Amino acid sequence: MDRHAGHRAQVLDGSLADDDFPGDPQALVTSAAATLLFIRVDDPKTVKNRVHLDLQPQDRTRDEEVERLLALGATLQGNHRRPDGTGWVTLHDPEGNEFCVERSAGERAKG
């Protein structure tokens, strides 16, 4: 769990809880925006995600956040950006779980 939890902490600009250690079956990731508990499941993924995260950047644009996440190991699954600036980007984390990146609140306010 430690490798994947560490990746998720980086994605969320957060950190792992002080009492999470390598090999633990769960990891608590805290950030300014959210606290998420990740629990290891030994069964491989065989169906579409039952939980889907949409991330909205707080201090970056959507495109800056997508570039940052790709550099952290995410892979591009779908580009749903439109010429007018609306839309989102769908990515896969290193385990193949799908998540999306929306426009930031600042981008939405601009129209």
N, CA, C and O atoms as a GROMACS GRO file, in nm:
protein
  444
    1MET      N    1   0.083  -0.119   0.000
    1MET     CA    2   0.000   0.000   0.000
    1MET      C    3   0.087   0.126   0.000
    1MET      O    4   0.044   0.230  -0.050
    2ASP      N    5   0.206   0.117   0.054
    2ASP     CA    6   0.287   0.237   0.073
    2ASP      C    7   0.322   0.307  -0.057
    2ASP      O    8   0.318   0.430  -0.063
    3ARG      N    9   0.357   0.234  -0.162
    3ARG     CA   10   0.393   0.297  -0.289
    3ARG      C   11   0.274   0.371  -0.349
    3ARG      O   12   0.286   0.485  -0.393
    4HIS      N   13   0.159   0.306  -0.350
    4HIS     CA   14   0.040   0.367  -0.409
    4HIS      C   15  -0.014   0.479  -0.321
    4HIS      O   16  -0.058   0.582  -0.372
    5ALA      N   17  -0.011   0.461  -0.190
    5ALA     CA   18  -0.057   0.566  -0.100
    5ALA      C   19   0.032   0.689  -0.112
    5ALA      O   20  -0.016   0.802  -0.107
    6GLY      N   21   0.162   0.667  -0.126
    6GLY     CA   22   0.254   0.779  -0.145
    6GLY      C   23   0.222   0.854  -0.272
    6GLY      O   24   0.229   0.977  -0.275
    7HIS      N   25   0.189   0.781  -0.378
    7HIS     CA   26   0.151   0.846  -0.505
    7HIS      C   27   0.025   0.928  -0.486
    7HIS      O   28   0.017   1.041  -0.533
    8ARG      N   29  -0.073   0.873  -0.418
    8ARG     CA   30  -0.198   0.946  -0.396
    8ARG      C   31  -0.175   1.070  -0.311
    8ARG      O   32  -0.238   1.174  -0.334
    9ALA      N   33  -0.087   1.061  -0.215
    9ALA     CA   34  -0.055   1.179  -0.134
    9ALA      C   35   0.006   1.288  -0.221
    9ALA      O   36  -0.026   1.406  -0.205
   10GLN      N   37   0.094   1.251  -0.314
   10GLN     CA   38   0.152   1.350  -0.405
   10GLN      C   39   0.046   1.411  -0.495
   10GLN      O   40   0.046   1.532  -0.518
   11VAL      N   41  -0.044   1.328  -0.546
   11VAL     CA   42  -0.151   1.377  -0.634
   11VAL      C   43  -0.235   1.482  -0.562
   11VAL      O   44  -0.273   1.583  -0.622
   12LEU      N   45  -0.264   1.458  -0.435
   12LEU     CA   46  -0.349   1.548  -0.358
   12LEU      C   47  -0.271   1.660  -0.289
   12LEU      O   48  -0.329   1.736  -0.211
   13ASP      N   49  -0.141   1.671  -0.316
   13ASP     CA   50  -0.056   1.768  -0.246
   13ASP      C   51  -0.071   1.752  -0.096
   13ASP      O   52  -0.078   1.850  -0.022
   14GLY      N   53  -0.076   1.627  -0.051
   14GLY     CA   54  -0.096   1.598   0.090
   14GLY      C   55   0.015   1.515   0.147
   14GLY      O   56   0.127   1.513   0.095
   15SER      N   57  -0.016   1.445   0.255
   15SER     CA   58   0.083   1.361   0.320
   15SER      C   59   0.014   1.240   0.382
   15SER      O   60  -0.107   1.239   0.406
   16LEU      N   61   0.095   1.137   0.407
   16LEU     CA   62   0.046   1.018   0.476
   16LEU      C   63   0.039   1.045   0.625
   16LEU      O   64   0.117   1.125   0.678
   17ALA      N   65  -0.053   0.979   0.693
   17ALA     CA   66  -0.062   0.991   0.838
   17ALA      C   67   0.067   0.939   0.902
   17ALA      O   68   0.132   0.849   0.848
   18ASP      N   69   0.102   0.997   1.015
   18ASP     CA   70   0.226   0.960   1.084
   18ASP      C   71   0.232   0.814   1.125
   18ASP      O   72   0.340   0.757   1.137
   19ASP      N   73   0.116   0.751   1.146
   19ASP     CA   74   0.116   0.611   1.190
   19ASP      C   75   0.097   0.512   1.076
   19ASP      O   76   0.070   0.394   1.101
   20ASP      N   77   0.111   0.556   0.951
   20ASP     CA   78   0.108   0.465   0.836
   20ASP      C   79   0.249   0.422   0.801
   20ASP      O   80   0.339   0.505   0.787
   21PHE      N   81   0.268   0.292   0.788
   21PHE     CA   82   0.400   0.236   0.762
   21PHE      C   83   0.396   0.146   0.639
   21PHE      O   84   0.290   0.094   0.604
   22PRO      N   85   0.510   0.126   0.572
   22PRO     CA   86   0.514   0.036   0.456
   22PRO      C   87   0.454  -0.100   0.489
   22PRO      O   88   0.485  -0.159   0.593
   23GLY      N   89   0.370  -0.148   0.401
   23GLY     CA   90   0.307  -0.278   0.420
   23GLY      C   91   0.174  -0.273   0.491
   23GLY      O   92   0.103  -0.374   0.495
   24ASP      N   93   0.137  -0.159   0.548
   24ASP     CA   94   0.007  -0.148   0.613
   24ASP      C   95  -0.104  -0.172   0.512
   24ASP      O   96  -0.090  -0.135   0.395
   25PRO      N   97  -0.215  -0.234   0.554
   25PRO     CA   98  -0.324  -0.260   0.460
   25PRO      C   99  -0.409  -0.137   0.430
   25PRO      O  100  -0.496  -0.142   0.343
   26GLN      N  101  -0.384  -0.028   0.500
   26GLN     CA  102  -0.458   0.095   0.474
   26GLN      C  103  -0.367   0.215   0.493
   26GLN      O  104  -0.263   0.207   0.559
   27ALA      N  105  -0.406   0.325   0.434
   27ALA     CA  106  -0.328   0.448   0.445
   27ALA      C  107  -0.422   0.567   0.445
   27ALA      O  108  -0.514   0.575   0.364
   28LEU      N  109  -0.397   0.659   0.537
   28LEU     CA  110  -0.475   0.781   0.547
   28LEU      C  111  -0.396   0.894   0.483
   28LEU      O  112  -0.283   0.923   0.525
   29VAL      N  113  -0.455   0.958   0.382
   29VAL     CA  114  -0.390   1.070   0.313
   29VAL      C  115  -0.467   1.196   0.350
   29VAL      O  116  -0.588   1.204   0.332
   30THR      N  117  -0.394   1.295   0.402
   30THR     CA  118  -0.457   1.422   0.437
   30THR      C  119  -0.400   1.533   0.351
   30THR      O  120  -0.281   1.535   0.319
   31SER      N  121  -0.487   1.625   0.314
   31SER     CA  122  -0.447   1.744   0.239
   31SER      C  123  -0.536   1.859   0.282
   31SER      O  124  -0.629   1.840   0.360
   32ALA      N  125  -0.506   1.978   0.233
   32ALA     CA  126  -0.588   2.094   0.267
   32ALA      C  127  -0.731   2.077   0.217
   32ALA      O  128  -0.825   2.130   0.278
   33ALA      N  129  -0.749   2.005   0.108
   33ALA     CA  130  -0.881   1.992   0.046
   33ALA      C  131  -0.962   1.874   0.098
   33ALA      O  132  -1.085   1.880   0.100
   34ALA      N  133  -0.896   1.766   0.140
   34ALA     CA  134  -0.969   1.645   0.177
   34ALA      C  135  -0.882   1.551   0.258
   34ALA      O  136  -0.759   1.560   0.256
   35THR      N  137  -0.948   1.460   0.328
   35THR     CA  138  -0.881   1.348   0.392
   35THR      C  139  -0.944   1.222   0.336
   35THR      O  140  -1.066   1.204   0.342
   36LEU      N  141  -0.860   1.134   0.281
   36LEU     CA  142  -0.910   1.012   0.219
   36LEU      C  143  -0.840   0.892   0.280
   36LEU      O  144  -0.719   0.894   0.303
   37LEU      N  145  -0.918   0.786   0.308
   37LEU     CA  146  -0.863   0.661   0.359
   37LEU      C  147  -0.863   0.561   0.244
   37LEU      O  148  -0.967   0.534   0.184
   38PHE      N  149  -0.746   0.506   0.213
   38PHE     CA  150  -0.731   0.405   0.109
   38PHE      C  151  -0.707   0.270   0.176
   38PHE      O  152  -0.621   0.258   0.263
   39ILE      N  153  -0.784   0.169   0.135
   39ILE     CA  154  -0.772   0.035   0.192
   39ILE      C  155  -0.736  -0.062   0.081
   39ILE      O  156  -0.802  -0.066  -0.023
   40ARG      N  157  -0.630  -0.140   0.105
   40ARG     CA  158  -0.587  -0.238   0.005
   40ARG      C  159  -0.692  -0.347  -0.010
   40ARG      O  160  -0.746  -0.398   0.088
   41VAL      N  161  -0.719  -0.382  -0.134
   41VAL     CA  162  -0.807  -0.493  -0.169
   41VAL      C  163  -0.723  -0.589  -0.251
   41VAL      O  164  -0.664  -0.549  -0.352
   42ASP      N  165  -0.717  -0.714  -0.210
   42ASP     CA  166  -0.630  -0.810  -0.277
   42ASP      C  167  -0.683  -0.857  -0.412
   42ASP      O  168  -0.606  -0.905  -0.495
   43ASP      N  169  -0.813  -0.844  -0.435
   43ASP     CA  170  -0.870  -0.886  -0.562
   43ASP      C  171  -0.831  -0.789  -0.672
   43ASP      O  172  -0.835  -0.668  -0.650
   44PRO      N  173  -0.794  -0.839  -0.790
   44PRO     CA  174  -0.761  -0.748  -0.901
   44PRO      C  175  -0.887  -0.678  -0.952
   44PRO      O  176  -0.998  -0.727  -0.935
   45LYS      N  177  -0.868  -0.563  -1.013
   45LYS     CA  178  -0.980  -0.488  -1.070
   45LYS      C  179  -1.031  -0.564  -1.192
   45LYS      O  180  -0.954  -0.598  -1.281
   46THR      N  181  -1.162  -0.592  -1.194
   46THR     CA  182  -1.221  -0.665  -1.307
   46THR      C  183  -1.337  -0.589  -1.370
   46THR      O  184  -1.382  -0.625  -1.479
   47VAL      N  185  -1.386  -0.485  -1.302
   47VAL     CA  186  -1.498  -0.407  -1.355
   47VAL      C  187  -1.466  -0.258  -1.341
   47VAL      O  188  -1.367  -0.220  -1.280
   48LYS      N  189  -1.553  -0.176  -1.398
   48LYS     CA  190  -1.537  -0.031  -1.387
   48LYS      C  191  -1.535   0.010  -1.240
   48LYS      O  192  -1.597  -0.054  -1.155
   49ASN      N  193  -1.462   0.117  -1.210
   49ASN     CA  194  -1.454   0.168  -1.073
   49ASN      C  195  -1.594   0.191  -1.015
   49ASN      O  196  -1.683   0.240  -1.083
   50ARG      N  197  -1.610   0.155  -0.888
   50ARG     CA  198  -1.735   0.186  -0.819
   50ARG      C  199  -1.729   0.326  -0.760
   50ARG      O  200  -1.833   0.388  -0.734
   51VAL      N  201  -1.608   0.376  -0.738
   51VAL     CA  202  -1.588   0.513  -0.690
   51VAL      C  203  -1.501   0.584  -0.792
   51VAL      O  204  -1.402   0.528  -0.840
   52HIS      N  205  -1.538   0.706  -0.824
   52HIS     CA  206  -1.464   0.782  -0.924
   52HIS      C  207  -1.436   0.920  -0.867
   52HIS      O  208  -1.529   0.990  -0.825
   53LEU      N  209  -1.310   0.960  -0.865
   53LEU     CA  210  -1.273   1.091  -0.814
   53LEU      C  211  -1.262   1.191  -0.928
   53LEU      O  212  -1.204   1.161  -1.033
   54ASP      N  213  -1.316   1.309  -0.906
   54ASP     CA  214  -1.293   1.423  -0.994
   54ASP      C  215  -1.214   1.524  -0.913
   54ASP      O  216  -1.257   1.565  -0.805
   55LEU      N  217  -1.099   1.562  -0.963
   55LEU     CA  218  -1.013   1.657  -0.893
   55LEU      C  219  -1.030   1.796  -0.954
   55LEU      O  220  -1.035   1.811  -1.076
   56GLN      N  221  -1.040   1.895  -0.868
   56GLN     CA  222  -1.047   2.035  -0.912
   56GLN      C  223  -0.926   2.106  -0.852
   56GLN      O  224  -0.921   2.125  -0.731
   57PRO      N  225  -0.830   2.145  -0.934
   57PRO     CA  226  -0.709   2.210  -0.882
   57PRO      C  227  -0.742   2.336  -0.802
   57PRO      O  228  -0.835   2.410  -0.835
   58GLN      N  229  -0.665   2.358  -0.695
   58GLN     CA  230  -0.686   2.476  -0.611
   58GLN      C  231  -0.595   2.592  -0.650
   58GLN      O  232  -0.638   2.707  -0.646
   59ASP      N  233  -0.472   2.562  -0.687
   59ASP     CA  234  -0.375   2.668  -0.713
   59ASP      C  235  -0.306   2.653  -0.848
   59ASP      O  236  -0.198   2.708  -0.870
   60ARG      N  237  -0.368   2.578  -0.938
   60ARG     CA  238  -0.315   2.556  -1.073
   60ARG      C  239  -0.432   2.554  -1.170
   60ARG      O  240  -0.548   2.539  -1.129
   61THR      N  241  -0.402   2.568  -1.296
   61THR     CA  242  -0.505   2.547  -1.398
   61THR      C  243  -0.524   2.397  -1.418
   61THR      O  244  -0.443   2.316  -1.374
   62ARG      N  245  -0.632   2.363  -1.485
   62ARG     CA  246  -0.656   2.222  -1.518
   62ARG      C  247  -0.539   2.165  -1.596
   62ARG      O  248  -0.491   2.055  -1.565
   63ASP      N  249  -0.492   2.238  -1.696
   63ASP     CA  250  -0.385   2.186  -1.781
   63ASP      C  251  -0.253   2.173  -1.705
   63ASP      O  252  -0.178   2.078  -1.728
   64GLU      N  253  -0.224   2.267  -1.615
   64GLU     CA  254  -0.103   2.255  -1.532
   64GLU      C  255  -0.113   2.133  -1.441
   64GLU      O  256  -0.014   2.063  -1.420
   65GLU      N  257  -0.232   2.108  -1.387
   65GLU     CA  258  -0.251   1.993  -1.299
   65GLU      C  259  -0.237   1.863  -1.377
   65GLU      O  260  -0.176   1.768  -1.327
   66VAL      N  261  -0.291   1.857  -1.497
   66VAL     CA  262  -0.277   1.737  -1.580
   66VAL      C  263  -0.130   1.709  -1.606
   66VAL      O  264  -0.086   1.594  -1.593
   67GLU      N  265  -0.053   1.808  -1.642
   67GLU     CA  266   0.091   1.789  -1.667
   67GLU      C  267   0.162   1.741  -1.542
   67GLU      O  268   0.249   1.654  -1.550
   68ARG      N  269   0.126   1.796  -1.426
   68ARG     CA  270   0.188   1.754  -1.299
   68ARG      C  271   0.156   1.607  -1.270
   68ARG      O  272   0.244   1.531  -1.229
   69LEU      N  273   0.032   1.568  -1.292
   69LEU     CA  274  -0.009   1.430  -1.264
   69LEU      C  275   0.054   1.331  -1.362
   69LEU      O  276   0.091   1.221  -1.323
   70LEU      N  277   0.067   1.369  -1.488
   70LEU     CA  278   0.137   1.284  -1.584
   70LEU      C  279   0.282   1.263  -1.541
   70LEU      O  280   0.335   1.153  -1.554
   71ALA      N  281   0.346   1.367  -1.491
   71ALA     CA  282   0.484   1.356  -1.443
   71ALA      C  283   0.494   1.267  -1.320
   71ALA      O  284   0.600   1.209  -1.295
   72LEU      N  285   0.385   1.254  -1.243
   72LEU     CA  286   0.383   1.168  -1.126
   72LEU      C  287   0.351   1.023  -1.160
   72LEU      O  288   0.351   0.937  -1.072
   73GLY      N  289   0.322   0.993  -1.287
   73GLY     CA  290   0.299   0.855  -1.328
   73GLY      C  291   0.159   0.824  -1.378
   73GLY      O  292   0.132   0.710  -1.415
   74ALA      N  293   0.070   0.921  -1.380
   74ALA     CA  294  -0.062   0.898  -1.437
   74ALA      C  295  -0.050   0.882  -1.589
   74ALA      O  296   0.048   0.927  -1.649
   75THR      N  297  -0.150   0.820  -1.649
   75THR     CA  298  -0.153   0.807  -1.795
   75THR      C  299  -0.284   0.866  -1.847
   75THR      O  300  -0.388   0.858  -1.782
   76LEU      N  301  -0.277   0.924  -1.965
   76LEU     CA  302  -0.393   0.987  -2.027
   76LEU      C  303  -0.488   0.880  -2.078
   76LEU      O  304  -0.446   0.790  -2.151
   77GLN      N  305  -0.614   0.889  -2.040
   77GLN     CA  306  -0.716   0.796  -2.087
   77GLN      C  307  -0.810   0.864  -2.185
   77GLN      O  308  -0.849   0.804  -2.285
   78GLY      N  309  -0.846   0.990  -2.157
   78GLY     CA  310  -0.937   1.061  -2.246
   78GLY      C  311  -0.926   1.211  -2.231
   78GLY      O  312  -0.921   1.263  -2.120
   79ASN      N  313  -0.921   1.280  -2.343
   79ASN     CA  314  -0.912   1.425  -2.344
   79ASN      C  315  -1.047   1.481  -2.384
   79ASN      O  316  -1.087   1.471  -2.500
   80HIS      N  317  -1.119   1.539  -2.289
   80HIS     CA  318  -1.253   1.591  -2.313
   80HIS      C  319  -1.254   1.744  -2.304
   80HIS      O  320  -1.357   1.805  -2.276
   81ARG      N  321  -1.137   1.805  -2.330
   81ARG     CA  322  -1.128   1.952  -2.332
   81ARG      C  323  -1.188   2.003  -2.462
   81ARG      O  324  -1.171   1.943  -2.568
   82ARG      N  325  -1.259   2.113  -2.451
   82ARG     CA  326  -1.325   2.173  -2.567
   82ARG      C  327  -1.254   2.302  -2.608
   82ARG      O  328  -1.184   2.362  -2.526
   83PRO      N  329  -1.271   2.344  -2.732
   83PRO     CA  330  -1.204   2.467  -2.778
   83PRO      C  331  -1.235   2.591  -2.694
   83PRO      O  332  -1.152   2.682  -2.685
   84ASP      N  333  -1.354   2.595  -2.631
   84ASP     CA  334  -1.390   2.712  -2.550
   84ASP      C  335  -1.330   2.708  -2.409
   84ASP      O  336  -1.356   2.798  -2.329
   85GLY      N  337  -1.251   2.603  -2.379
   85GLY     CA  338  -1.186   2.593  -2.249
   85GLY      C  339  -1.259   2.507  -2.148
   85GLY      O  340  -1.202   2.473  -2.044
   86THR      N  341  -1.383   2.471  -2.176
   86THR     CA  342  -1.456   2.384  -2.084
   86THR      C  343  -1.409   2.240  -2.101
   86THR      O  344  -1.322   2.212  -2.184
   87GLY      N  345  -1.466   2.150  -2.023
   87GLY     CA  346  -1.433   2.008  -2.036
   87GLY      C  347  -1.339   1.960  -1.928
   87GLY      O  348  -1.306   2.033  -1.834
   88TRP      N  349  -1.295   1.837  -1.941
   88TRP     CA  350  -1.214   1.771  -1.840
   88TRP      C  351  -1.118   1.675  -1.908
   88TRP      O  352  -1.125   1.652  -2.028
   89VAL      N  353  -1.027   1.619  -1.827
   89VAL     CA  354  -0.931   1.520  -1.875
   89VAL      C  355  -0.945   1.396  -1.786
   89VAL      O  356  -0.948   1.408  -1.664
   90THR      N  357  -0.952   1.279  -1.847
   90THR     CA  358  -0.960   1.154  -1.773
   90THR      C  359  -0.823   1.088  -1.774
   90THR      O  360  -0.760   1.073  -1.880
   91LEU      N  361  -0.777   1.048  -1.656
   91LEU     CA  362  -0.647   0.985  -1.639
   91LEU      C  363  -0.662   0.851  -1.568
   91LEU      O  364  -0.767   0.822  -1.511
   92HIS      N  365  -0.558   0.770  -1.574
   92HIS     CA  366  -0.547   0.648  -1.495
   92HIS      C  367  -0.430   0.663  -1.400
   92HIS      O  368  -0.324   0.712  -1.439
   93ASP      N  369  -0.449   0.621  -1.274
   93ASP     CA  370  -0.336   0.620  -1.182
   93ASP      C  371  -0.249   0.499  -1.213
   93ASP      O  372  -0.287   0.419  -1.299
   94PRO      N  373  -0.134   0.482  -1.147
   94PRO     CA  374  -0.046   0.369  -1.179
   94PRO      C  375  -0.110   0.231  -1.164
   94PRO      O  376  -0.062   0.134  -1.224
   95GLU      N  377  -0.219   0.220  -1.086
   95GLU     CA  378  -0.290   0.093  -1.070
   95GLU      C  379  -0.399   0.074  -1.174
   95GLU      O  380  -0.462  -0.032  -1.179
   96GLY      N  381  -0.422   0.175  -1.258
   96GLY     CA  382  -0.525   0.166  -1.361
   96GLY      C  383  -0.660   0.223  -1.321
   96GLY      O  384  -0.756   0.215  -1.398
   97ASN      N  385  -0.669   0.283  -1.201
   97ASN     CA  386  -0.794   0.343  -1.157
   97ASN      C  387  -0.816   0.476  -1.230
   97ASN      O  388  -0.723   0.555  -1.247
   98GLU      N  389  -0.938   0.498  -1.270
   98GLU     CA  390  -0.972   0.617  -1.348
   98GLU      C  391  -1.009   0.734  -1.257
   98GLU      O  392  -1.074   0.716  -1.154
   99PHE      N  393  -0.966   0.854  -1.296
   99PHE     CA  394  -1.008   0.976  -1.228
   99PHE      C  395  -1.001   1.090  -1.328
   99PHE      O  396  -0.936   1.079  -1.432
  100CYS      N  397  -1.069   1.199  -1.297
  100CYS     CA  398  -1.076   1.313  -1.390
  100CYS      C  399  -1.021   1.439  -1.326
  100CYS      O  400  -1.020   1.453  -1.203
  101VAL      N  401  -0.977   1.530  -1.409
  101VAL     CA  402  -0.932   1.662  -1.365
  101VAL      C  403  -1.021   1.765  -1.433
  101VAL      O  404  -1.028   1.773  -1.556
  102GLU      N  405  -1.090   1.844  -1.351
  102GLU     CA  406  -1.177   1.950  -1.400
  102GLU      C  407  -1.102   2.082  -1.404
  102GLU      O  408  -0.986   2.090  -1.364
  103ARG      N  409  -1.169   2.185  -1.454
  103ARG     CA  410  -1.112   2.320  -1.448
  103ARG      C  411  -1.112   2.367  -1.303
  103ARG      O  412  -1.194   2.324  -1.222
  104SER      N  413  -1.018   2.455  -1.272
  104SER     CA  414  -1.012   2.513  -1.138
  104SER      C  415  -1.128   2.610  -1.118
  104SER      O  416  -1.194   2.650  -1.214
  105ALA      N  417  -1.153   2.649  -0.993
  105ALA     CA  418  -1.258   2.746  -0.964
  105ALA      C  419  -1.230   2.878  -1.036
  105ALA      O  420  -1.322   2.942  -1.086
  106GLY      N  421  -1.103   2.918  -1.040
  106GLY     CA  422  -1.066   3.040  -1.110
  106GLY      C  423  -1.098   3.034  -1.259
  106GLY      O  424  -1.145   3.131  -1.317
  107GLU      N  425  -1.070   2.919  -1.319
  107GLU     CA  426  -1.102   2.903  -1.462
  107GLU      C  427  -1.253   2.905  -1.486
  107GLU      O  428  -1.300   2.962  -1.584
  108ARG      N  429  -1.328   2.844  -1.394
  108ARG     CA  430  -1.474   2.843  -1.408
  108ARG      C  431  -1.531   2.984  -1.394
  108ARG      O  432  -1.625   3.021  -1.464
  109ALA      N  433  -1.475   3.063  -1.304
  109ALA     CA  434  -1.524   3.199  -1.281
  109ALA      C  435  -1.502   3.288  -1.404
  109ALA      O  436  -1.579   3.381  -1.428
  110LYS      N  437  -1.398   3.258  -1.479
  110LYS     CA  438  -1.369   3.337  -1.599
  110LYS      C  439  -1.464   3.307  -1.714
  110LYS      O  440  -1.474   3.381  -1.812
  111GLY      N  441  -1.535   3.193  -1.699
  111GLY     CA  442  -1.631   3.160  -1.806
  111GLY      C  443  -1.597   3.044  -1.879
  111GLY      O  444  -1.670   3.006  -1.971
   0.00000   0.00000   0.00000
